[in-house]
Amino acid sequence: MESTKHTKLGGFQSTFSRRNLLKGAAGLAAAASVPEAFGRHATGASSGTAWLYISTYTGNPGGGGNGEGIYLCELNLFTGELTVLRLVAPALPAMGMTLSTASPSTIALDPTHTHLYAGNEYGPPGAVSAYSINRFTGDLTLLNVQPALGAPAHVSVDNHGRYLFSAEYSGSWFEVFPILADGTLGPAVYQMQTLDNVDTSFKTKPATSAPPGSFAFSAHEGPNGHPHQMEANPSNEWVLGSDAGQDRIYVWKLTVGANPPLNASPVFVNTPPGDGPRHFAFHPNGHWVYSIQEEGDTIIFWQFDPATGNLTNKQQVSSLPPGFVGTTFTSEIRVSDDGRFVYGVNRLSDTICVFRIDDDGKLTQVSHASTLGDYPRIIAIDPSGRFMVSGNQRADNITTFRISRRHEHEHEDEDDDRFGEYKKRGGSLTFTGNYTAVGSPSGMVFL
């Protein structure tokens, strides 16, 4: 890990067993299935269904902005059928002192699931907006909008519900906005622009780790960086930020209530030149992080030390199906709630690849599936873990997949042979036959 002060942080050696890891992951999954454990209340969703918010690019019908704002959808947890219920937050033009809410390309929920936050990527500059959620109807009420210095490509909320983190690809900014007691957003309390440190030679050559025949170099137009995600670790003590243009993942110390809440000179680690780290996901154990590189088409397994914030590269694998050649761009990465699988999404090849997480955190690809749509930008797993939805940006639709699971009556004894069979075959995706029309889908969160 590097910093402007060349800070060196100590390494981490894993001391937990697989049994403890799985028990911890199972406990988290069980807690997540009981909303009251997080101070949440029941929703008005019909029995056997889950509500899903989908945000979209707007303002350019036929030209890539075919959505109208944020939609409320209902997923049937038995069949996988996804139904659009209604538009609950139409994109609004600027009115008086209130900024536009156009192109809510990225959305996030607070820990209590009573507020939704959006990054409005119509700039730069763009904006961030706050909504209250009616949990009985699913309706959204706009609370306020704050200006951003760049165009938010990803937003997230810290685990205490105190801050909204915004990674702004266009404009090269990382920003932090305070979440006030009434759920509204205050003006930014931390801003960092990622200037220079971009190898612009990758404008004309493929990324270091790209497959044969690739011409993927979109994040290195330079001369500045392109932040793509900013998110707190599970313990809420650190914030990670990926910059696809600089080939860096930054690590800040988070001090809740401080002004500013993040330190001014974060440390960072590098990915291979030109590979472009886009998104990342934490494992439930808090010690493992998986990043997906947009131009390199790889997934890197990082060992994370929550005591020091240190990241150590332990493994790099292709995000693509075996034998793929040509140009593609990755998009999203998810870790299953049970901590057993990683899902990596590849645009242009339009695939989702499934990786088993081995006992030491390393990945083994076990299967892949076509998204049956064009340019999958986002995936989400429903709270029951039964289904995955894929937002196919250029196809203007959502496709739904059933996730292969252990039989619900099997126990979780790691010495049981059936457990080994699950690890070999589990996690795979099977299309349910359900397509849902949504214009230019970009962000998705389950309520």
N, C-alpha and C positions, 0 to 999 in steps of 0.2 A: 504494500500500500504506500502511496506517495502523498506528499503535500508540499505546499510552497516552502515549508520549513523542514522538509525531508524527515518528517516524523516516522519512526518505526515502531510498530505495535507488535506485541507478542502474539505467538500462535496459540491455537486451541487444540487440545487433544480430547476426543470424545470419550466420555466415561459412562454413558448410559447404555443400558442393554436394550435389545430389540423389544423384549417383553414390556419394559417400562415405557419405551417410546410408543408402542401400540396402545398401551393402557392410557397414556396421556392424550394421544390423538383421539382415541375412542371417547374419552371424557369430554374433550372439546366438542366433538361431533354431537354427543348426547346433549350437552348444554345448549348448542346452537339450535337444537330441535325444540327447545322449550323457551319461547320468547320471553316469558316472565323472568328467566334467569338474568336477563339483561335489562330489566325494567320495561320491557315491551308488553303491549296488550294484544289481544286477538284482533285480527283484521276481519273485514266484511267479506272476504273471499269465500266462495261456495265450498262446502265440504269436499275434500279430495282434490282441491286445486290450490295453486299458488299464484300470487300476483307478481307480475314482472313489469318494470318500467323500461321502456326503450326510447333512447334519445336519437336524434337524427340531424343530418345536415339539411339546411333549409335555404330557400331563397333563389334557387336556380333550377326550376323544374326542367327535366330533360338534360341537364348539364352537370349532374352530380349532387345537386341540392334538392332532392325530390321529397324530402320529409316536410313536416309542418310544425315540429316541435317535439314534445315528450308525450308518449302514448302509454296508457295503462293496458296491459294484456293479462290474460288468464291462461295458465298452463294446467291441463288436466294431468294429474299425477298417476293416472292409470293408463292412459292411451298416448300421452305425449302431444296431444293436440293443443296448439297455441291459438288463442283467439284474441284479436284486437278488440278491446271493449270501447275505448274512445280516446280522443285527444284530450289530455288533462292539463297541458301547459303549452298553448300555441305560441309560436315564435312571435314576439311583439316588436314593433319598431321603437326607436327611441322616442320618448315622450317627455317633454320638459327636461327635468333634471334626471330622469330615469333612463338609463342606457338600454340599448336593444338587448333582447334575449334570443337573438337569431343564432342558428347553428349550435344548439346545445350538444356538442359532439361527445362530451364526457360527463358522466354523472356519478355521484357517490351518496351514500346514506350516512347519517350520524349513528353512533352506537345504539341509541334507543329506537332507531327507525321511525322517528317522528318528524324528521327534516331531511330534505333532499337538496343537494348542491350540484350545480351545473357549471361547466366551463364553456363559455360561449366563444367558439373559435371562428370569428368572422374577421379577424384583423390580420396583422397587428395594427392598432391595439384591439384587444378583445375585452372580455369581461367575465366575472364570476357572479352567479346568482343564487339566491337562497329561497327555498320553498318550504312551507309547512305541509305536512301530510295528514289528511283525514283518513285514519286507519280503517274506518268503517265503510267509506265510499271509494277510497283510493285517490280522491281528488287532490290536486296540488293548488296552493295559494301562494302567489309570488309575494315575498317579504321585502326584498331589496336587491339591488344590483351594485356591484363595485367594479370600477375600472381596473383592468389589468394592463401591465406594460407590454406584454406580448399576447399571443393567441394561445389560450390553454389547450394543450393536447391531452392532458390527464389531470384529474383532480382526485384527491382522497382526503379523508377526515382522520385525525389522530384517534387513538383508542379511548381517549377521555372526552372526545367531542369538543375540544377547545380550539382546534385550528383546522383550517382548510389549506391543504398544500396544492400548489398549482405549478405544473411543469409546462412551459410555454415554448414549443418547438420553433414557431415563427416569432422572432424577437429575441430569442436566446435568454429567457429569464426563468429562474426559480423564484416563486413568491410564496409567502405565508400570510393568510388572512385570519384574524381572530374571529371565532364564533362567539357571539354575545349571548347573554342569558336568555334572550327571547328568540334565539335561533338565527337572527340576522347576522350579516357579515360586516365587520369593521374594515377600515382602510388597512392596506398591507402593513405588516410590522416587520417583515424581512424580505429583502430583494437582493438577488445575486444574478448578474449577467455573466454568461460564460463566453468570454471574448478570446479570440485567437486560439492557439493550440489545436488547430484543425489541419490535418494533412490533406490539402486540396488536390494532391496528385491522384487521389482516389476518385476524382471527378472523371478520370479518363481510363481507369483500370479497375478490374474487379477487386472486391474485398479479399483480404488475406485468406480467409477460410471458405470463400464462396465455391460452389460446385463447378465442375467444368462447363464452359460455355456461358457463364454468368456475366451479365453487364450491369449488375446491381451496384449502384454507387450513389443513390439519391440523397443520403444524409450528409454528404461531404461536399456540398456546393460552396461552403465556406463564405467568408473567412472565420465566422464565429460558430459557436456550438448550437446544438439543437436538443434541449431538454425534452424528455419524453415521458418520464414518470417520476413522482416524488411521493414517498410513503413511509410511515413510521413502522418500526419493527414491532413484533408482538408485545414486548415489554414496555413500549412507548418511551424508551430512553434514547433512541437513535432514529434518524431519518436518512433514508437512502434516496439518491436521485440519479437516474441514468441520463447520459447525454450522448445521443447517437452520432452527433457531429464530431465530438471530441474523443470518442471511444473511451469514455470514462464512466465510472460509477462513483459518485460522491457519497461521503458519509459525514453527517453532522451530528453533534451532540444536541439532544432536545432537552431544554429546561423549561418545563411548563410554568407559565406565569412570568418568566423573565422577559426583559425588553432589550434586545431582541431574543426570541426563544431559541434561535440557532446560532452557533458560533460563526464568526466572520470568515474563518479560513478552514474550510473542511478538508479532510484528507480524501484521497481517492485511489482507486485501482484502475488499471488500464485493461482493455480487451485488445485482441490483435488489431493492428491498424486496418482501418477501413471497414471493420465488421459491424460497427454501429449498434451498441446495446440499446434496445428499445424498451422492453418491459421486463419486470422481474416479479417473483412471487416467493414469499416465505413459506417454509414448511411449518406445520403446527408446533414442532418442537422448538422453534425459535433459533436453532443453530444452523439451519441449512437454508440457502437462498439459491434460486434458479433464475438465471437471466437468459433472455432470448435475443439474439443479434439479428438485426433487420437485413443487413446486406451479406453478412457472413453465413446466414442460415444455420446457426448453431445454437445450442443450449450449453451454458456454462454452469456447473455446480460449484458454488462458493460455500466454504465453511465460514460461518459468521460467529464471532465471539461477542456475545452481548455484554461482557464485562468491559471490553476495550473498543468495540466497534470495528475490529479488524476483519477483513475479508481475505480469504485465501482460496485461490483457484485450485480445485481438486480434480476437475474433469471437464472435458469439452467433447460434445457429441454433435453430430448433424441433426438438425431439426426436421429433415426431409425423409420421405420414403426411400428405401434402399434403391440405389441405381439412378436416382434423379439427376438429370443434367439440364443446363439452361438457366434462365433468369427467374428468380422468384424473390419475394420479400416476406419476411415473417411479420406477424402482428402480435398475437396475444399468447400468454402463457398462464396456466393455472395449475395449482396443486390441489388434489382432491382433499376433502375435509378429513378423510381418514388417514391422510398422510402416506398413501401407498402408491399414488400415480401422479405423473406430470403430463399435462397436455400442451403441446406446442402447435401453433397455427401458422400455416404457410399460405400466403397469397400468391396468385398466379398459378401455382400448382394446386391451389384450392383443396388443401388437405389438412387434417388434424392428425398428428402423430401421437401415439400413446406410449409412455415410458413407465416401466416399473421402477420404483425406488427401492434399491437394494438395502441391505442392513447397514451399510456404511454411508448411505446417502447418495451413492452413485446411481447412474441411470442405465437402463437397458431397454431399448425399443422393443415393444412386444406386438404392436399392430399399428395400422393407420386406416383412415377412412376419408373418402371424398366428402366435402361439405355439400356437394350437389348444388352449389351456388357460386357466384363470381365474386372474388376478392373478399374473403372472410376477414372482417376487421376485429370482431369481438366474439368471445364465447362466454357463457355463464353456466354454472351447474346449479340446479334447483336445490332448495334446502334439504330435501329428502335424499339427495344423491342419486336419484333414479334416472334423471334426464339431463342432457346438455343441449343448449340452444346455441346456434351459430348465426351471427348477424352478417349477411353477405351483402356488402355495401353496394357493389355495382349490379347485383342481381335484384336489388330492391326487395329482398325477402329474408325470412328467418327459416332455417331448417332445424328439425328437432331429432335428437338421437337418444336411444335408450342405452344406458351405461350398464355393462355386465357387472353383476354384483354377486357376492357370496349369498348362498341361501340364507334367508333371515333366521332360520332355526339352528344354523350351525354355530357352534361356539368358536371362540377366538383363541384356541390353544395352539401356540406356535409349533408344537410337536405333532399336531394332527396332520396326516397326509393330505387331507382335503384343503388345508391352508396352503400347502405347496401348489396344489392344482389351481387355486384361486390366484396365486401370485403369477402363475404362468399364463392364465387365460383371462383373468379379471381386468376390468377397466376398459374393455374394448367397446366400440361404438357401433350401434346398428340403427340405420335410418328408420324412423317410425312411419314414413310415408306422408308426413305432414309438412306442407309448405304454408307460410303465412306472409302475406304481402305487407311490407313496410318500406317506405321510400328512404333510401340512403341511411340504413341503420348504422349507428356508430357506437353507442354506449348502452349497457344493460345492467340492471341491478334487480335482484329479487327482494320483494318486501316480505 
